[in-house]
Amino acid sequence: MISRRTAAFVALAGLSFGALGACGDDSSGDGTTPALDESLTNVGVGAWDGVLGVDLTDADPAVPDVEVRLAQAPFWDHSTEQIGIELGYFTDAGITVTPQPSGTILGMDQIAPQLLAGQIDVGTMVPQIWTSSLDQGVTARVFTSRDIFMGHAFLAAPGTGARSAADFMDDGLDWDDAVVAALEQIVGQTVYVTDEASPRSFREVALEAAGLTTDDFESNVLDDTTMQQLAISGRADFVAPASGPNIVALIAEGWIPLVSTSDIVEHGNAEQLLTVVVNTGLAAEVSWLQANPETALRLASVGYRIIDLKKTDPEAAAGIQIPFINSIAGTSFTMADAETLDQRIDPFYSFEEQTEFFQDESSPFYWSKPIDATVESLRDAGLLTGEHEASDVSWADSTWLTLDSLREQSGELIDELTAAGGLTGQAAEQLARAEEFFAARNYLDAYRFANAAKLNA
């Protein structure tokens, strides 16, 4: 089954991309990968191999000032760039977001065609959205990663006295017994549900874990808006909405999440949810990425710096993002809602935490598995016929692996120079800047400036 976010946008994205796109591959517009200048040493991994280079003879590097036409979208996990804009993170990386102050705000179905038409350079995206167009060819790639969407749950009204699987686990039950205890509370009850593919898939997985089926309760199918009205007015005891924001709103009203996607991911069989959970990131046309590899890496670095703030000072990050998302999406999120979003609905993963995505092939969230599962689902439905790989829509692995390699190399240089000591003048200033870049996750410029400091030592 295709994920909710994919299902919501796949038709529009597929039509717009299919209508505008030519056959896509990992090459530039003339069918060849741009050759790396002979003066540069390759530092790229994967898709960036032979595209991203560093001049190791440059004793006086600078970070160029560039403008990037950026698109954000009116969703919590698609509007985090605003944090970096307001705090100057993009400026620190030499990037000016245009149009000022916040780039362009677009619906998810508008981003792909505007990328292809050259109206924007970079936009927020979910790689699975493009999978339905793979037979026609996809000319863009998601090249960063930030969060996993886990926005489904069975919810119980505050007055029911129901308890969650987490509550039962706090009492000492293991997961297998806790999920049974939590969902036994809906047996014989009326549960309001939606008929969308992704929440339906979630319900099937959760019920199977509890040894139940849809025959064990009465399912009343409603659209999310009507369901929310019933829940808020006290006319429903058990609901399973499709919308993450609706779940956030109900939890804020005291509703109890009996079992959620995040519970199953943490304690159950996450492999069964591969077409339900999706991650988001920034995307650009392959031609733009190959022409601007340094800028792409710096954009990724800014993203990881934003996630660091979400982790270390969530109130500061939310204090910037809440008024922005409320202004562009018409929501009324509060600080408590932001906590629910970041912890339960759209948990963000730091650079170190994303080791699981890009190095742990046993993880259900290894970067290619959710994409491959969506492709297989589309093929089973007769919507795809060709053979395709996850790299046909995402370079996020190549970006992370390249940054990780640069992190290791720049860290070693910084440690070596610090241990040697005695740097003065330009070399000392360059080492200090390298350390600043390193702390800001800008491992590309950390490496460039640490190398220059060594040349000038």
SVG drawing of the C-alpha trace seen along z (x, -y; Angstrom):
<svg xmlns="http://www.w3.org/2000/svg" viewBox="-22 -39 77 52">
<polyline fill="none" stroke="black" stroke-width="0.4" points="0.0,0.0 1.2,-3.5 1.9,-5.9 -0.6,-8.6 1.6,-11.4 2.4,-9.6 -1.2,-8.8 -2.1,-12.5 0.2,-13.9 1.3,-11.0 -1.3,-11.5 -0.7,-15.3 3.1,-14.9 3.1,-12.0 1.0,-13.9 2.9,-17.1 6.3,-15.3 5.3,-12.9 4.0,-15.7 7.1,-17.8 9.9,-15.3 12.1,-13.6 13.8,-10.3 15.9,-10.9 19.2,-9.4 22.2,-10.4 23.6,-12.6 23.6,-16.2 21.5,-17.6 23.8,-16.4 23.8,-12.9 27.2,-12.9 28.4,-13.4 30.4,-16.7 34.1,-16.0 35.8,-17.2 38.4,-19.9 41.9,-18.4 43.0,-20.9 40.5,-19.5 40.8,-16.3 37.6,-14.3 35.9,-14.2 32.5,-12.9 31.0,-9.6 28.3,-7.8 26.5,-10.1 28.9,-12.9 31.9,-10.8 33.8,-12.7 31.4,-15.7 32.6,-17.3 36.2,-18.3 38.5,-20.3 41.6,-22.3 44.2,-21.0 46.7,-23.7 44.4,-26.6 46.0,-28.3 43.5,-31.1 40.0,-29.6 36.8,-31.6 33.1,-30.6 31.4,-32.0 28.2,-34.0 25.4,-32.3 21.7,-32.8 19.4,-29.8 15.7,-30.0 14.2,-27.8 10.7,-26.5 9.2,-25.4 5.7,-23.8 3.0,-24.4 3.8,-21.3 5.7,-21.0 8.5,-18.9 8.6,-20.9 9.1,-24.3 12.2,-23.9 14.4,-26.0 12.7,-29.0 14.7,-28.3 18.0,-28.5 16.9,-31.6 16.0,-33.6 19.1,-32.4 21.5,-33.2 22.6,-29.6 22.2,-29.9 24.2,-33.2 27.0,-31.5 27.2,-29.0 27.4,-31.8 23.8,-31.2 21.1,-33.8 17.6,-32.3 15.4,-33.9 12.9,-35.3 13.5,-36.9 12.7,-36.5 11.6,-32.8 11.8,-31.6 8.6,-30.5 5.8,-28.7 4.4,-26.0 2.1,-23.0 3.9,-19.6 2.3,-19.1 3.8,-22.4 7.4,-21.8 8.4,-19.1 7.1,-21.1 8.7,-24.3 12.0,-22.5 11.9,-21.1 10.9,-24.5 13.8,-26.2 11.5,-28.5 13.1,-27.3 16.5,-25.7 15.7,-23.6 12.5,-22.5 11.4,-20.3 10.2,-16.9 9.4,-13.3 11.2,-10.8 8.3,-8.4 6.1,-11.0 8.1,-10.6 8.2,-6.8 5.0,-6.6 6.8,-8.6 9.8,-6.3 8.7,-4.6 8.6,-8.0 11.8,-9.2 12.6,-11.5 15.1,-14.2 15.4,-15.4 16.7,-13.9 16.0,-14.3 19.5,-14.9 19.1,-15.4 17.2,-13.6 15.7,-15.1 12.8,-13.2 10.5,-10.2 6.7,-10.8 5.0,-8.6 1.6,-10.2 -1.0,-7.4 -2.6,-6.2 -5.7,-4.6 -6.9,-7.3 -9.3,-7.1 -11.3,-9.9 -10.2,-11.4 -13.5,-10.3 -13.1,-6.6 -10.4,-5.9 -8.5,-4.0 -4.8,-3.4 -2.1,-3.3 0.4,-0.6 3.0,-2.9 1.1,-3.0 0.9,0.8 4.6,1.0 5.3,-1.4 3.4,1.1 5.9,3.8 4.3,5.5 6.4,6.3 5.4,4.9 3.6,8.0 1.3,8.0 1.0,4.2 -0.3,3.8 -2.9,6.6 -4.0,4.8 -4.2,1.4 -6.2,2.6 -8.5,4.9 -10.1,1.7 -11.7,1.2 -13.2,4.7 -16.9,4.3 -16.7,0.6 -17.4,-1.8 -14.1,-3.1 -14.2,-6.0 -11.6,-5.4 -10.7,-6.8 -10.4,-4.8 -7.0,-6.1 -4.4,-3.6 -1.7,-4.5 -3.7,-4.7 -5.5,-1.5 -2.2,0.2 -1.2,-1.0 -4.4,0.3 -3.9,3.7 -0.3,3.9 -1.4,2.7 -4.4,5.1 -2.3,8.0 0.2,7.3 -2.7,7.5 -4.2,10.6 -7.3,8.7 -9.1,8.0 -11.6,5.4 -14.3,7.9 -13.6,7.3 -15.1,3.8 -17.4,1.7 -15.6,-0.4 -17.4,-3.6 -15.7,-5.2 -15.6,-9.0 -13.5,-11.7 -11.0,-13.3 -12.8,-16.6 -16.1,-15.0 -14.3,-12.6 -12.5,-15.5 -15.8,-17.3 -17.3,-14.3 -14.2,-13.8 -14.0,-17.4 -17.8,-17.5 -17.6,-14.4 -19.6,-12.2 -16.9,-9.7 -14.9,-7.5 -12.4,-5.9 -10.9,-7.3 -8.1,-6.6 -7.5,-9.8 -5.4,-10.0 -4.0,-13.5 -1.0,-14.1 -2.2,-17.6 -5.6,-16.2 -3.9,-13.6 -1.8,-16.4 -4.9,-18.5 -6.7,-15.6 -3.7,-14.7 -3.6,-18.3 -7.3,-17.9 -6.3,-14.9 -7.0,-12.0 -5.0,-8.9 -2.8,-7.4 -3.5,-3.7 -1.1,-2.6 0.8,-4.7 3.2,-4.3 6.0,-5.4 5.1,-2.7 5.4,0.0 8.6,-1.5 10.2,-1.5 8.9,1.8 7.2,3.9 7.8,5.0 8.7,1.8 9.4,3.7 5.6,4.0 5.3,0.2 7.8,-0.6 5.1,-2.0 3.6,-4.0 6.6,-5.9 8.4,-8.3 11.3,-10.7 11.6,-14.2 14.5,-16.3 15.5,-18.9 15.4,-18.1 16.8,-19.6 17.2,-18.8 20.2,-16.5 21.5,-19.2 21.5,-21.8 23.1,-19.4 25.9,-18.6 26.5,-22.2 26.3,-23.3 27.7,-20.4 29.3,-22.6 26.1,-24.6 24.2,-21.3 26.5,-20.0 26.3,-23.4 22.5,-23.2 22.6,-19.8 24.9,-21.0 22.5,-23.8 19.8,-21.2 21.7,-19.2 22.5,-22.3 18.8,-23.1 18.1,-19.6 20.8,-20.0 18.9,-23.1 15.7,-21.1 17.5,-18.5 19.4,-20.8 16.9,-23.7 13.5,-22.6 11.7,-25.6 14.0,-28.0 13.5,-26.1 9.7,-25.8 9.5,-29.5 10.6,-30.3 8.8,-27.6 5.4,-27.9 4.4,-31.4 5.8,-30.7 3.9,-27.5 0.7,-29.0 1.0,-31.9 1.5,-29.8 -0.7,-26.8 -3.5,-28.4 -2.8,-26.1 -2.8,-27.1 0.1,-25.0 1.2,-25.6 4.5,-24.8 2.9,-21.6 1.9,-20.7 5.4,-21.2 6.7,-18.8 4.1,-16.2 5.1,-16.8 8.8,-16.5 8.6,-13.5 5.7,-11.5 4.6,-12.6 7.7,-13.9 10.7,-12.9 13.9,-14.5 17.2,-12.6 20.5,-14.2 23.6,-13.6 24.8,-10.9 21.4,-9.3 21.1,-9.0 24.0,-6.5 21.1,-4.1 19.6,-5.3 22.8,-5.1 25.1,-2.5 22.9,0.0 21.5,2.2 19.7,4.3 17.6,1.3 14.0,1.2 14.8,-2.5 17.9,-1.9 17.5,-4.7 16.5,-2.5 14.1,-0.1 11.0,-2.4 11.5,-3.6 11.9,-0.1 8.8,1.0 6.8,-1.8 8.1,-0.9 7.2,2.7 3.7,1.7 3.2,-0.4 4.5,2.5 2.0,4.9 -0.8,2.4 0.2,2.3 1.3,-1.3 5.0,-0.6 6.5,1.9 10.2,1.0 13.1,1.9 14.1,-1.0 16.4,-1.7 16.1,-4.0 18.9,-6.2 16.5,-7.0 14.7,-9.4 17.2,-10.0 20.8,-10.9 20.4,-11.4 22.7,-8.5 25.5,-9.9 25.2,-13.3 25.4,-11.9 28.3,-9.5 30.2,-12.4 29.6,-14.6 30.6,-11.8 33.9,-11.3 34.6,-15.0 33.7,-15.0 36.3,-12.4 39.0,-14.0 38.5,-17.5 38.3,-16.3 41.6,-14.5 43.2,-17.7 41.8,-19.9 43.0,-17.4 46.5,-17.2 46.9,-21.0 45.5,-21.6 47.9,-19.0 50.9,-20.5 50.1,-24.0 52.1,-27.1 49.9,-28.4 49.8,-32.1 48.4,-34.7 46.5,-33.5 47.0,-29.8 45.5,-30.3 42.6,-32.2 41.9,-29.5 42.0,-26.8 39.6,-28.7 37.2,-29.1 37.6,-25.3 36.5,-24.6 33.5,-26.9 32.5,-25.2 32.9,-21.8 30.6,-22.8 28.1,-24.0 28.1,-20.7 29.7,-22.4 32.3,-19.6 33.2,-20.7 34.5,-24.1 35.9,-22.7 38.1,-20.5 39.0,-23.3 40.0,-25.7 41.8,-23.1 43.8,-22.1 44.7,-25.7 45.8,-26.2 48.1,-23.2 49.5,-24.7 50.2,-28.0 51.5,-26.4"/>
</svg>
